[in-house]
Amino acid sequence: MCEIQTALGTAQSNAGKHLRLHEDAGLIDSHKDGLWVNHSLADGSQSPYAANLLGNMKHWLENDPEIKLLIERLPDIHREEIRGR
């Protein structure tokens, strides 16, 4: 979550709240990896509504300038460096 928090410039509580809501809706998956929890887009298999929304979101956001900028910034965000701050 620290990468998401950093990328979006939001508070940890805000990022966590939204991640939980999206996970409950079947839009993202998470799995624990040691001390870390990794989040990824869900495949939509839990719900046809989630699958439909995920497909539409990918289409709607693929040309969004803010999303493109965010995606470009992601490779420069490293959790180990964030935790060391």
Summary of the structure (lengths in Angstrom):
residues: 85
radius of gyration: 13.8
end to end distance: 15.1
largest distance: 41.3
contacts: 187
relative contact order: 0.15
helix: 60%
strand: 14%
